[in-house]
Amino acid sequence: MFRVIPLLLVTLAGFLVVGTCAVFLMADWQALSGAFTRLEAAVAAQRDLRAITIAQGFDHIYRINCFADGVGVLLGAILASVGIHGLCVNGTHARR
C-alpha cells in the first residue's frame, strides 16, 4: 500500500505538468500565429528593414516559447508514464 502512494503522486504530478504546459502552449501558439501574420504583412508590404526585424524578433520569441512549452508537455508525459508503469509493475508483484 505504501509503495502505491508515491507512484500515484508521480503520476498525478505528470498529468498536472502536462495540463499546465498545454494551457500555456495554446496561449503561445495563438500569439505565434498573430506574430507570424504581422511578419508576413510587413514583408509583403516591403516595409523598411527595422520593422521587418522587429516583427521577426517577436516571431522568434513566440517560437521559442512554444518549443519550451512543448518540451514541458513531453517531460510531463514521461513523468506520468513512469508513474503508470510503476503502478502496473507494483500491481503485478502484489498478485504473486
NUNUGU-978807 format. One record per atom (N, C-alpha, C): residue in one letter; chain; x, y, z. Coordinates in steps of 0.02 Angstrom, whole numbers, plus 50000, padded with zeros to 5 digits. Example, Ala and Ser with C-alpha at 12.3 -4.5 7.8 and 13.67 -1.06 7.14 Angstrom:
% residues 2
<pt><r>A</r><c>A</c><east>50660</east><north>49716</north><up>50390</up></pt>
<pt><r>A</r><c>A</c><east>50615</east><north>49775</north><up>50390</up></pt>
<pt><r>A</r><c>A</c><east>50660</east><north>49835</north><up>50390</up></pt>
<pt><r>S</r><c>A</c><east>50642</east><north>49888</north><up>50354</up></pt>
<pt><r>S</r><c>A</c><east>50684</east><north>49947</north><up>50357</up></pt>
<pt><r>S</r><c>A</c><east>50645</east><north>50002</north><up>50394</up></pt>
This chain:
% residues 96
<pt><r>M</r><c>A</c><east>50041</east><north>49940</north><up>50000</up></pt>
<pt><r>M</r><c>A</c><east>50000</east><north>50000</north><up>50000</up></pt>
<pt><r>M</r><c>A</c><east>50043</east><north>50063</north><up>50000</up></pt>
<pt><r>F</r><c>A</c><east>50098</east><north>50061</north><up>50040</up></pt>
<pt><r>F</r><c>A</c><east>50139</east><north>50121</north><up>50046</up></pt>
<pt><r>F</r><c>A</c><east>50182</east><north>50131</north><up>49983</up></pt>
<pt><r>R</r><c>A</c><east>50189</east><north>50081</north><up>49941</up></pt>
<pt><r>R</r><c>A</c><east>50225</east><north>50090</north><up>49878</up></pt>
<pt><r>R</r><c>A</c><east>50181</east><north>50126</north><up>49827</up></pt>
<pt><r>V</r><c>A</c><east>50117</east><north>50120</north><up>49834</up></pt>
<pt><r>V</r><c>A</c><east>50071</east><north>50147</north><up>49784</up></pt>
<pt><r>V</r><c>A</c><east>50064</east><north>50223</north><up>49790</up></pt>
<pt><r>I</r><c>A</c><east>50068</east><north>50249</north><up>49851</up></pt>
<pt><r>I</r><c>A</c><east>50058</east><north>50320</north><up>49861</up></pt>
<pt><r>I</r><c>A</c><east>50109</east><north>50363</north><up>49824</up></pt>
<pt><r>P</r><c>A</c><east>50175</east><north>50349</north><up>49828</up></pt>
<pt><r>P</r><c>A</c><east>50222</east><north>50390</north><up>49789</up></pt>
<pt><r>P</r><c>A</c><east>50211</east><north>50384</north><up>49714</up></pt>
<pt><r>L</r><c>A</c><east>50193</east><north>50325</north><up>49691</up></pt>
<pt><r>L</r><c>A</c><east>50181</east><north>50316</north><up>49620</up></pt>
<pt><r>L</r><c>A</c><east>50120</east><north>50355</north><up>49597</up></pt>
<pt><r>L</r><c>A</c><east>50068</east><north>50357</north><up>49638</up></pt>
<pt><r>L</r><c>A</c><east>50010</east><north>50397</north><up>49622</up></pt>
<pt><r>L</r><c>A</c><east>50027</east><north>50472</north><up>49620</up></pt>
<pt><r>L</r><c>A</c><east>50070</east><north>50493</north><up>49666</up></pt>
<pt><r>L</r><c>A</c><east>50090</east><north>50564</north><up>49667</up></pt>
<pt><r>L</r><c>A</c><east>50132</east><north>50581</north><up>49605</up></pt>
<pt><r>V</r><c>A</c><east>50176</east><north>50535</north><up>49584</up></pt>
<pt><r>V</r><c>A</c><east>50216</east><north>50547</north><up>49523</up></pt>
<pt><r>V</r><c>A</c><east>50170</east><north>50551</north><up>49462</up></pt>
<pt><r>T</r><c>A</c><east>50122</east><north>50505</north><up>49459</up></pt>
<pt><r>T</r><c>A</c><east>50075</east><north>50505</north><up>49402</up></pt>
<pt><r>T</r><c>A</c><east>50034</east><north>50569</north><up>49402</up></pt>
<pt><r>L</r><c>A</c><east>50009</east><north>50588</north><up>49459</up></pt>
<pt><r>L</r><c>A</c><east>49969</east><north>50649</north><up>49464</up></pt>
<pt><r>L</r><c>A</c><east>50010</east><north>50711</north><up>49446</up></pt>
<pt><r>A</r><c>A</c><east>50072</east><north>50713</north><up>49469</up></pt>
<pt><r>A</r><c>A</c><east>50116</east><north>50769</north><up>49453</up></pt>
<pt><r>A</r><c>A</c><east>50128</east><north>50772</north><up>49378</up></pt>
<pt><r>G</r><c>A</c><east>50137</east><north>50715</north><up>49347</up></pt>
<pt><r>G</r><c>A</c><east>50148</east><north>50713</north><up>49274</up></pt>
<pt><r>G</r><c>A</c><east>50088</east><north>50740</north><up>49236</up></pt>
<pt><r>F</r><c>A</c><east>50029</east><north>50719</north><up>49256</up></pt>
<pt><r>F</r><c>A</c><east>49969</east><north>50744</north><up>49222</up></pt>
<pt><r>F</r><c>A</c><east>49959</east><north>50819</north><up>49235</up></pt>
<pt><r>L</r><c>A</c><east>49977</east><north>50842</north><up>49295</up></pt>
<pt><r>L</r><c>A</c><east>49972</east><north>50913</north><up>49311</up></pt>
<pt><r>L</r><c>A</c><east>50020</east><north>50955</north><up>49268</up></pt>
<pt><r>V</r><c>A</c><east>50080</east><north>50930</north><up>49258</up></pt>
<pt><r>V</r><c>A</c><east>50129</east><north>50965</north><up>49216</up></pt>
<pt><r>V</r><c>A</c><east>50106</east><north>50966</north><up>49143</up></pt>
<pt><r>V</r><c>A</c><east>50079</east><north>50910</north><up>49119</up></pt>
<pt><r>V</r><c>A</c><east>50054</east><north>50908</north><up>49051</up></pt>
<pt><r>V</r><c>A</c><east>49998</east><north>50959</north><up>49041</up></pt>
<pt><r>G</r><c>A</c><east>49951</east><north>50960</north><up>49087</up></pt>
<pt><r>G</r><c>A</c><east>49895</east><north>51007</north><up>49081</up></pt>
<pt><r>G</r><c>A</c><east>49916</east><north>51079</north><up>49084</up></pt>
<pt><r>T</r><c>A</c><east>49960</east><north>51095</north><up>49131</up></pt>
<pt><r>T</r><c>A</c><east>49983</east><north>51164</north><up>49139</up></pt>
<pt><r>T</r><c>A</c><east>50021</east><north>51188</north><up>49077</up></pt>
<pt><r>C</r><c>A</c><east>50068</east><north>51147</north><up>49054</up></pt>
<pt><r>C</r><c>A</c><east>50107</east><north>51166</north><up>48996</up></pt>
<pt><r>C</r><c>A</c><east>50065</east><north>51169</north><up>48932</up></pt>
<pt><r>A</r><c>A</c><east>50014</east><north>51126</north><up>48928</up></pt>
<pt><r>A</r><c>A</c><east>49970</east><north>51127</north><up>48869</up></pt>
<pt><r>A</r><c>A</c><east>49930</east><north>51192</north><up>48867</up></pt>
<pt><r>V</r><c>A</c><east>49908</east><north>51216</north><up>48924</up></pt>
<pt><r>V</r><c>A</c><east>49871</east><north>51280</north><up>48926</up></pt>
<pt><r>V</r><c>A</c><east>49916</east><north>51337</north><up>48902</up></pt>
<pt><r>F</r><c>A</c><east>49978</east><north>51339</north><up>48927</up></pt>
<pt><r>F</r><c>A</c><east>50024</east><north>51391</north><up>48906</up></pt>
<pt><r>F</r><c>A</c><east>50044</east><north>51383</north><up>48833</up></pt>
<pt><r>L</r><c>A</c><east>50048</east><north>51321</north><up>48810</up></pt>
<pt><r>L</r><c>A</c><east>50065</east><north>51309</north><up>48739</up></pt>
<pt><r>L</r><c>A</c><east>50011</east><north>51336</north><up>48693</up></pt>
<pt><r>M</r><c>A</c><east>49949</east><north>51326</north><up>48711</up></pt>
<pt><r>M</r><c>A</c><east>49894</east><north>51352</north><up>48669</up></pt>
<pt><r>M</r><c>A</c><east>49894</east><north>51428</north><up>48667</up></pt>
<pt><r>A</r><c>A</c><east>49908</east><north>51460</north><up>48724</up></pt>
<pt><r>A</r><c>A</c><east>49911</east><north>51534</north><up>48726</up></pt>
<pt><r>A</r><c>A</c><east>49969</east><north>51559</north><up>48683</up></pt>
<pt><r>D</r><c>A</c><east>50026</east><north>51527</north><up>48689</up></pt>
<pt><r>D</r><c>A</c><east>50084</east><north>51548</north><up>48650</up></pt>
<pt><r>D</r><c>A</c><east>50075</east><north>51532</north><up>48576</up></pt>
<pt><r>W</r><c>A</c><east>50038</east><north>51479</north><up>48561</up></pt>
<pt><r>W</r><c>A</c><east>50026</east><north>51463</north><up>48490</up></pt>
<pt><r>W</r><c>A</c><east>49983</east><north>51517</north><up>48457</up></pt>
<pt><r>Q</r><c>A</c><east>49933</east><north>51542</north><up>48493</up></pt>
<pt><r>Q</r><c>A</c><east>49893</east><north>51596</north><up>48466</up></pt>
<pt><r>Q</r><c>A</c><east>49935</east><north>51659</north><up>48455</up></pt>
<pt><r>A</r><c>A</c><east>49978</east><north>51674</north><up>48503</up></pt>
<pt><r>A</r><c>A</c><east>50022</east><north>51732</north><up>48496</up></pt>
<pt><r>A</r><c>A</c><east>50070</east><north>51723</north><up>48438</up></pt>
<pt><r>L</r><c>A</c><east>50094</east><north>51661</north><up>48428</up></pt>
<pt><r>L</r><c>A</c><east>50139</east><north>51647</north><up>48372</up></pt>
<pt><r>L</r><c>A</c><east>50103</east><north>51657</north><up>48306</up></pt>
<pt><r>S</r><c>A</c><east>50041</east><north>51635</north><up>48302</up></pt>
<pt><r>S</r><c>A</c><east>50003</east><north>51645</north><up>48240</up></pt>
<pt><r>S</r><c>A</c><east>49996</east><north>51719</north><up>48223</up></pt>
<pt><r>G</r><c>A</c><east>49980</east><north>51759</north><up>48273</up></pt>
<pt><r>G</r><c>A</c><east>49974</east><north>51831</north><up>48263</up></pt>
<pt><r>G</r><c>A</c><east>50041</east><north>51863</north><up>48243</up></pt>
<pt><r>A</r><c>A</c><east>50095</east><north>51842</north><up>48275</up></pt>
<pt><r>A</r><c>A</c><east>50161</east><north>51870</north><up>48259</up></pt>
<pt><r>A</r><c>A</c><east>50182</east><north>51851</north><up>48189</up></pt>
<pt><r>F</r><c>A</c><east>50167</east><north>51789</north><up>48169</up></pt>
<pt><r>F</r><c>A</c><east>50185</east><north>51768</north><up>48102</up></pt>
<pt><r>F</r><c>A</c><east>50145</east><north>51806</north><up>48049</up></pt>
<pt><r>T</r><c>A</c><east>50081</east><north>51818</north><up>48064</up></pt>
<pt><r>T</r><c>A</c><east>50040</east><north>51857</north><up>48018</up></pt>
<pt><r>T</r><c>A</c><east>50067</east><north>51928</north><up>48010</up></pt>
<pt><r>R</r><c>A</c><east>50088</east><north>51958</north><up>48066</up></pt>
<pt><r>R</r><c>A</c><east>50117</east><north>52025</north><up>48062</up></pt>
<pt><r>R</r><c>A</c><east>50183</east><north>52025</north><up>48023</up></pt>
<pt><r>L</r><c>A</c><east>50223</east><north>51972</north><up>48031</up></pt>
<pt><r>L</r><c>A</c><east>50285</east><north>51967</north><up>47994</up></pt>
<pt><r>L</r><c>A</c><east>50272</east><north>51960</north><up>47919</up></pt>
<pt><r>E</r><c>A</c><east>50224</east><north>51918</north><up>47901</up></pt>
<pt><r>E</r><c>A</c><east>50207</east><north>51911</north><up>47831</up></pt>
<pt><r>E</r><c>A</c><east>50182</east><north>51977</north><up>47801</up></pt>
<pt><r>A</r><c>A</c><east>50141</east><north>52013</north><up>47839</up></pt>
<pt><r>A</r><c>A</c><east>50115</east><north>52077</north><up>47815</up></pt>
<pt><r>A</r><c>A</c><east>50171</east><north>52128</north><up>47806</up></pt>
<pt><r>A</r><c>A</c><east>50219</east><north>52128</north><up>47852</up></pt>
<pt><r>A</r><c>A</c><east>50275</east><north>52175</north><up>47846</up></pt>
<pt><r>A</r><c>A</c><east>50318</east><north>52159</north><up>47785</up></pt>
<pt><r>V</r><c>A</c><east>50329</east><north>52095</north><up>47773</up></pt>
<pt><r>V</r><c>A</c><east>50369</east><north>52075</north><up>47715</up></pt>
<pt><r>V</r><c>A</c><east>50331</east><north>52090</north><up>47650</up></pt>
<pt><r>A</r><c>A</c><east>50267</east><north>52075</north><up>47649</up></pt>
<pt><r>A</r><c>A</c><east>50227</east><north>52087</north><up>47588</up></pt>
<pt><r>A</r><c>A</c><east>50222</east><north>52161</north><up>47572</up></pt>
<pt><r>A</r><c>A</c><east>50219</east><north>52203</north><up>47623</up></pt>
<pt><r>A</r><c>A</c><east>50213</east><north>52275</north><up>47612</up></pt>
<pt><r>A</r><c>A</c><east>50281</east><north>52307</north><up>47597</up></pt>
<pt><r>Q</r><c>A</c><east>50334</east><north>52267</north><up>47598</up></pt>
<pt><r>Q</r><c>A</c><east>50402</east><north>52290</north><up>47585</up></pt>
<pt><r>Q</r><c>A</c><east>50420</east><north>52349</north><up>47631</up></pt>
<pt><r>R</r><c>A</c><east>50408</east><north>52338</north><up>47694</up></pt>
<pt><r>R</r><c>A</c><east>50425</east><north>52389</north><up>47744</up></pt>
<pt><r>R</r><c>A</c><east>50501</east><north>52394</north><up>47750</up></pt>
<pt><r>D</r><c>A</c><east>50522</east><north>52443</north><up>47790</up></pt>
<pt><r>D</r><c>A</c><east>50594</east><north>52451</north><up>47800</up></pt>
<pt><r>D</r><c>A</c><east>50622</east><north>52392</north><up>47842</up></pt>
<pt><r>L</r><c>A</c><east>50686</east><north>52385</north><up>47840</up></pt>
<pt><r>L</r><c>A</c><east>50719</east><north>52328</north><up>47872</up></pt>
<pt><r>L</r><c>A</c><east>50708</east><north>52328</north><up>47948</up></pt>
<pt><r>R</r><c>A</c><east>50702</east><north>52386</north><up>47978</up></pt>
<pt><r>R</r><c>A</c><east>50692</east><north>52390</north><up>48051</up></pt>
<pt><r>R</r><c>A</c><east>50625</east><north>52359</north><up>48070</up></pt>
<pt><r>A</r><c>A</c><east>50572</east><north>52374</north><up>48035</up></pt>
<pt><r>A</r><c>A</c><east>50506</east><north>52348</north><up>48050</up></pt>
<pt><r>A</r><c>A</c><east>50504</east><north>52272</north><up>48040</up></pt>
<pt><r>I</r><c>A</c><east>50537</east><north>52248</north><up>47987</up></pt>
<pt><r>I</r><c>A</c><east>50538</east><north>52176</north><up>47974</up></pt>
<pt><r>I</r><c>A</c><east>50578</east><north>52140</north><up>48028</up></pt>
<pt><r>T</r><c>A</c><east>50634</east><north>52170</north><up>48049</up></pt>
<pt><r>T</r><c>A</c><east>50675</east><north>52139</north><up>48102</up></pt>
<pt><r>T</r><c>A</c><east>50637</east><north>52136</north><up>48168</up></pt>
<pt><r>I</r><c>A</c><east>50600</east><north>52187</north><up>48185</up></pt>
<pt><r>I</r><c>A</c><east>50560</east><north>52187</north><up>48247</up></pt>
<pt><r>I</r><c>A</c><east>50506</east><north>52134</north><up>48242</up></pt>
<pt><r>A</r><c>A</c><east>50472</east><north>52129</north><up>48186</up></pt>
<pt><r>A</r><c>A</c><east>50419</east><north>52078</north><up>48178</up></pt>
<pt><r>A</r><c>A</c><east>50449</east><north>52008</north><up>48180</up></pt>
<pt><r>Q</r><c>A</c><east>50508</east><north>52000</north><up>48151</up></pt>
<pt><r>Q</r><c>A</c><east>50541</east><north>51935</north><up>48152</up></pt>
<pt><r>Q</r><c>A</c><east>50564</east><north>51918</north><up>48224</up></pt>
<pt><r>G</r><c>A</c><east>50584</east><north>51967</north><up>48262</up></pt>
<pt><r>G</r><c>A</c><east>50603</east><north>51956</north><up>48331</up></pt>
<pt><r>G</r><c>A</c><east>50545</east><north>51930</north><up>48373</up></pt>
<pt><r>F</r><c>A</c><east>50487</east><north>51960</north><up>48365</up></pt>
<pt><r>F</r><c>A</c><east>50428</east><north>51936</north><up>48401</up></pt>
<pt><r>F</r><c>A</c><east>50409</east><north>51865</north><up>48379</up></pt>
<pt><r>D</r><c>A</c><east>50417</east><north>51852</north><up>48315</up></pt>
<pt><r>D</r><c>A</c><east>50402</east><north>51785</north><up>48289</up></pt>
<pt><r>D</r><c>A</c><east>50448</east><north>51734</north><up>48322</up></pt>
<pt><r>H</r><c>A</c><east>50512</east><north>51750</north><up>48327</up></pt>
<pt><r>H</r><c>A</c><east>50561</east><north>51704</north><up>48358</up></pt>
<pt><r>H</r><c>A</c><east>50547</east><north>51694</north><up>48432</up></pt>
<pt><r>I</r><c>A</c><east>50527</east><north>51748</north><up>48466</up></pt>
<pt><r>I</r><c>A</c><east>50513</east><north>51742</north><up>48538</up></pt>
<pt><r>I</r><c>A</c><east>50457</east><north>51692</north><up>48550</up></pt>
<pt><r>Y</r><c>A</c><east>50403</east><north>51697</north><up>48511</up></pt>
<pt><r>Y</r><c>A</c><east>50347</east><north>51651</north><up>48522</up></pt>
<pt><r>Y</r><c>A</c><east>50362</east><north>51581</north><up>48498</up></pt>
<pt><r>R</r><c>A</c><east>50406</east><north>51574</north><up>48448</up></pt>
<pt><r>R</r><c>A</c><east>50427</east><north>51507</north><up>48428</up></pt>
<pt><r>R</r><c>A</c><east>50466</east><north>51472</north><up>48483</up></pt>
<pt><r>I</r><c>A</c><east>50510</east><north>51509</north><up>48516</up></pt>
<pt><r>I</r><c>A</c><east>50548</east><north>51480</north><up>48571</up></pt>
<pt><r>I</r><c>A</c><east>50502</east><north>51463</north><up>48629</up></pt>
<pt><r>N</r><c>A</c><east>50453</east><north>51506</north><up>48644</up></pt>
<pt><r>N</r><c>A</c><east>50405</east><north>51491</north><up>48697</up></pt>
<pt><r>N</r><c>A</c><east>50365</east><north>51429</north><up>48682</up></pt>
<pt><r>C</r><c>A</c><east>50343</east><north>51421</north><up>48620</up></pt>
<pt><r>C</r><c>A</c><east>50305</east><north>51361</north><up>48601</up></pt>
<pt><r>C</r><c>A</c><east>50348</east><north>51299</north><up>48607</up></pt>
<pt><r>F</r><c>A</c><east>50411</east><north>51304</north><up>48587</up></pt>
<pt><r>F</r><c>A</c><east>50457</east><north>51247</north><up>48594</up></pt>
<pt><r>F</r><c>A</c><east>50465</east><north>51228</north><up>48667</up></pt>
<pt><r>A</r><c>A</c><east>50476</east><north>51277</north><up>48711</up></pt>
<pt><r>A</r><c>A</c><east>50485</east><north>51263</north><up>48782</up></pt>
<pt><r>A</r><c>A</c><east>50422</east><north>51232</north><up>48812</up></pt>
<pt><r>D</r><c>A</c><east>50364</east><north>51258</north><up>48794</up></pt>
<pt><r>D</r><c>A</c><east>50302</east><north>51230</north><up>48821</up></pt>
<pt><r>D</r><c>A</c><east>50291</east><north>51159</north><up>48795</up></pt>
<pt><r>G</r><c>A</c><east>50309</east><north>51146</north><up>48732</up></pt>
<pt><r>G</r><c>A</c><east>50304</east><north>51079</north><up>48705</up></pt>
<pt><r>G</r><c>A</c><east>50350</east><north>51030</north><up>48740</up></pt>
<pt><r>V</r><c>A</c><east>50410</east><north>51053</north><up>48757</up></pt>
<pt><r>V</r><c>A</c><east>50456</east><north>51010</north><up>48795</up></pt>
<pt><r>V</r><c>A</c><east>50427</east><north>50995</north><up>48864</up></pt>
<pt><r>G</r><c>A</c><east>50395</east><north>51045</north><up>48895</up></pt>
<pt><r>G</r><c>A</c><east>50363</east><north>51034</north><up>48959</up></pt>
<pt><r>G</r><c>A</c><east>50307</east><north>50982</north><up>48955</up></pt>
<pt><r>V</r><c>A</c><east>50269</east><north>50984</north><up>48902</up></pt>
<pt><r>V</r><c>A</c><east>50216</east><north>50934</north><up>48892</up></pt>
<pt><r>V</r><c>A</c><east>50246</east><north>50865</north><up>48885</up></pt>
<pt><r>L</r><c>A</c><east>50299</east><north>50859</north><up>48846</up></pt>
<pt><r>L</r><c>A</c><east>50331</east><north>50794</north><up>48837</up></pt>
<pt><r>L</r><c>A</c><east>50362</east><north>50768</north><up>48902</up></pt>
<pt><r>L</r><c>A</c><east>50396</east><north>50811</north><up>48940</up></pt>
<pt><r>L</r><c>A</c><east>50426</east><north>50789</north><up>49002</up></pt>
<pt><r>L</r><c>A</c><east>50372</east><north>50769</north><up>49053</up></pt>
<pt><r>G</r><c>A</c><east>50317</east><north>50806</north><up>49055</up></pt>
<pt><r>G</r><c>A</c><east>50262</east><north>50787</north><up>49099</up></pt>
<pt><r>G</r><c>A</c><east>50232</east><north>50720</north><up>49080</up></pt>
<pt><r>A</r><c>A</c><east>50227</east><north>50707</north><up>49014</up></pt>
<pt><r>A</r><c>A</c><east>50201</east><north>50643</north><up>48991</up></pt>
<pt><r>A</r><c>A</c><east>50248</east><north>50586</north><up>49009</up></pt>
<pt><r>I</r><c>A</c><east>50314</east><north>50599</north><up>49006</up></pt>
<pt><r>I</r><c>A</c><east>50362</east><north>50548</north><up>49027</up></pt>
<pt><r>I</r><c>A</c><east>50355</east><north>50534</north><up>49101</up></pt>
<pt><r>L</r><c>A</c><east>50348</east><north>50586</north><up>49140</up></pt>
<pt><r>L</r><c>A</c><east>50339</east><north>50577</north><up>49213</up></pt>
<pt><r>L</r><c>A</c><east>50276</east><north>50538</north><up>49228</up></pt>
<pt><r>A</r><c>A</c><east>50221</east><north>50554</north><up>49194</up></pt>
<pt><r>A</r><c>A</c><east>50159</east><north>50517</north><up>49205</up></pt>
<pt><r>A</r><c>A</c><east>50166</east><north>50445</north><up>49183</up></pt>
<pt><r>S</r><c>A</c><east>50201</east><north>50433</north><up>49128</up></pt>
<pt><r>S</r><c>A</c><east>50208</east><north>50364</north><up>49105</up></pt>
<pt><r>S</r><c>A</c><east>50252</east><north>50323</north><up>49152</up></pt>
<pt><r>V</r><c>A</c><east>50302</east><north>50354</north><up>49182</up></pt>
<pt><r>V</r><c>A</c><east>50343</east><north>50318</north><up>49231</up></pt>
<pt><r>V</r><c>A</c><east>50300</east><north>50299</north><up>49291</up></pt>
<pt><r>G</r><c>A</c><east>50257</east><north>50344</north><up>49313</up></pt>
<pt><r>G</r><c>A</c><east>50213</east><north>50328</north><up>49369</up></pt>
<pt><r>G</r><c>A</c><east>50163</east><north>50274</north><up>49352</up></pt>
<pt><r>I</r><c>A</c><east>50135</east><north>50276</north><up>49292</up></pt>
<pt><r>I</r><c>A</c><east>50087</east><north>50225</north><up>49271</up></pt>
<pt><r>I</r><c>A</c><east>50122</east><north>50157</north><up>49265</up></pt>
<pt><r>H</r><c>A</c><east>50182</east><north>50158</north><up>49237</up></pt>
<pt><r>H</r><c>A</c><east>50220</east><north>50095</north><up>49232</up></pt>
<pt><r>H</r><c>A</c><east>50235</east><north>50067</north><up>49301</up></pt>
<pt><r>G</r><c>A</c><east>50254</east><north>50110</north><up>49347</up></pt>
<pt><r>G</r><c>A</c><east>50267</east><north>50087</north><up>49415</up></pt>
<pt><r>G</r><c>A</c><east>50205</east><north>50058</north><up>49448</up></pt>
<pt><r>L</r><c>A</c><east>50147</east><north>50088</north><up>49436</up></pt>
<pt><r>L</r><c>A</c><east>50085</east><north>50061</north><up>49463</up></pt>
<pt><r>L</r><c>A</c><east>50069</east><north>49993</north><up>49434</up></pt>
<pt><r>C</r><c>A</c><east>50082</east><north>49985</north><up>49369</up></pt>
<pt><r>C</r><c>A</c><east>50068</east><north>49921</north><up>49336</up></pt>
<pt><r>C</r><c>A</c><east>50115</east><north>49867</north><up>49362</up></pt>
<pt><r>V</r><c>A</c><east>50179</east><north>49883</north><up>49368</up></pt>
<pt><r>V</r><c>A</c><east>50228</east><north>49834</north><up>49392</up></pt>
<pt><r>V</r><c>A</c><east>50215</east><north>49817</north><up>49466</up></pt>
<pt><r>N</r><c>A</c><east>50197</east><north>49867</north><up>49505</up></pt>
<pt><r>N</r><c>A</c><east>50182</east><north>49856</north><up>49575</up></pt>
<pt><r>N</r><c>A</c><east>50120</east><north>49812</north><up>49583</up></pt>
<pt><r>G</r><c>A</c><east>50070</east><north>49822</north><up>49540</up></pt>
<pt><r>G</r><c>A</c><east>50011</east><north>49781</north><up>49542</up></pt>
<pt><r>G</r><c>A</c><east>50025</east><north>49709</north><up>49522</up></pt>
<pt><r>T</r><c>A</c><east>50071</east><north>49699</north><up>49476</up></pt>
<pt><r>T</r><c>A</c><east>50090</east><north>49631</north><up>49455</up></pt>
<pt><r>T</r><c>A</c><east>50126</east><north>49594</north><up>49511</up></pt>
<pt><r>H</r><c>A</c><east>50170</east><north>49628</north><up>49547</up></pt>
<pt><r>H</r><c>A</c><east>50206</east><north>49596</north><up>49601</up></pt>
<pt><r>H</r><c>A</c><east>50161</east><north>49583</north><up>49661</up></pt>
<pt><r>A</r><c>A</c><east>50110</east><north>49622</north><up>49670</up></pt>
<pt><r>A</r><c>A</c><east>50065</east><north>49612</north><up>49728</up></pt>
<pt><r>A</r><c>A</c><east>50022</east><north>49550</north><up>49719</up></pt>
<pt><r>R</r><c>A</c><east>50011</east><north>49528</north><up>49657</up></pt>
<pt><r>R</r><c>A</c><east>49968</east><north>49470</north><up>49646</up></pt>
<pt><r>R</r><c>A</c><east>50005</east><north>49405</north><up>49658</up></pt>
<pt><r>R</r><c>A</c><east>50071</east><north>49406</north><up>49656</up></pt>
<pt><r>R</r><c>A</c><east>50110</east><north>49344</north><up>49664</up></pt>
<pt><r>R</r><c>A</c><east>50112</east><north>49319</north><up>49734</up></pt>
